[in-house]
Amino acid sequence: MTLADKQRELSDAMRRLKTAQDRLAYLVRRGREHPPLDAVFKTDAWRVEGCLAKLWFVPEFREGRCHFKIESDSAVIKGIAAVLCEFYSGCAPGEILGAGPDFLEEFGITQHLTPNRRNSLATIAKTIEAFARRHAA
């Protein structure tokens, strides 16, 4: 599935949600459905700095594609991170570098987050982008 397909799928899901509260609940649900991270990765070596909540991010590059796993002690942060990781996982670095998460603003996700959660979203996006940049050909 291409990023355009993933964006269209996520956009369709978000359009069906009428309120900011519904969208936030959707993010939390996506986080709960995201596979848990193995305990071996819940260390400072995998922890994302700049987030108030504990957030662990495990990137992997295989067969020319980026793959991401996350875990957080915050349901909202885990949901945001899960959406971004699922969105970008399986993509080539060049695809990731050409498609930022700005489309989330269209659905009011960023506008209804607290400043700390917006900061976490930006940190996750920058971390994904930095990983993709390191592996771009």
N, C-alpha and C positions, 0 to 999 in steps of 0.2 A: 504494500500500500504506500503510495507516495505521500509526501507532506501535504500536498493539495487535497488529496483524498481524506487524510486525517483531519485537516482543518475543516473541511466541509462536514465531516461526520460530527466533530465537536461543535461546530457552529449550529448544525441542525439540533443537536441535543440542547444547547444553550437557548436557542430561540423558543423552544417549547416551555422553558421556565419563565414564569411571569414576573417574579419579584427577585430582589437582591437576596432575600432570605432563602428562596428556592435555589438560587445559584450557589449560595454558600453551602446549603445542605447537599447539593450535588457534589461539590468538591469534597466535602467530608465523606460522603458515601464512596466516592472514587478512591479516596485514601484508605478507607477500611477494606475495600475490595482488592487493593494492591497487595501483592505477595509480601509477607514480612521478610525483612533482611536477616540473614544469618547472624547470630550473636557475635561471631568472630569479627564481623565488620563494625560492630558498635564500639569503636575505639576512637581515640583522639586523632589517629592517623587518617580516618575517613570522615571526620566531623567537619562540617562546613562552618567556617568562621563568619561572623557578621549576622547571625540569626540569634534572636533571643531564645527561641526554642532549640532543643537539641535536634540537629538534622545531620544524618549520615548519608553520604553520597558515594556510590561505588560505580565508577565508569569502567567500561571494558571496550577494547577495540579488537574486533575479530572479523576476518574475511572482508575487510574494507568497510566495515560498518561500525557505528557507535551504539553501544548499549548501556543503559543506565538503570541502577537500582537505588532505592532510597528507603529511609525510615526516619521517623520523627516522633518525638514525645507529644507533639501538638497535632490534634486531628486536622485542623485547618491547614497548617503548614504541610503536613503529610499529603493532604489532598491536592494542594497547589503543586507540590513537588511531583506527586504521582502523575498528574495531568501532563506536566511538562516532560517528565521522563518517558511516559508512554508515547507522547507526541513525537519526541525526537529519537527514541530507541529504534534501531534497525535502519537508520538513515546513514548515508555517506556523509563525511565531514562537510563537503561542499554544499550539500543540501541544507545542513543545519546552519552554516554560515550565511546562507542566502535567505533565511526565514526566521526572523525574530518572533518573540511571543506577543507582538503588538496587537495582534488580532483579538487577544483577550479583553482589551479595553472596549472593543465594540459591544461586549456583552455586560459591561459594567462590573466586571470582576475586580479590576484594580481600583476603581473608584470607591468601592464599598469595603475595601480592606483597611485595617488600621495602618498607620505609617510603618509600624514594625513589620507587619505582614507584607506590605508592599516592598519593603527593604529585603525581606526574605525571598520574595518572588524575583526581584532583580538579581540578588546574589545567586540564586539557583540558575537563572538564565545565563548569567555571566560565567558561571562555572561550567555549564554545558558548552557554551561557546568557546571557552578557553581550551577545553578538552578537544573539541572538534578542530580548532585551529592548530593544535599540536599534531594532529593526525592528518591534516589536509595535505594532499600530494602537491 
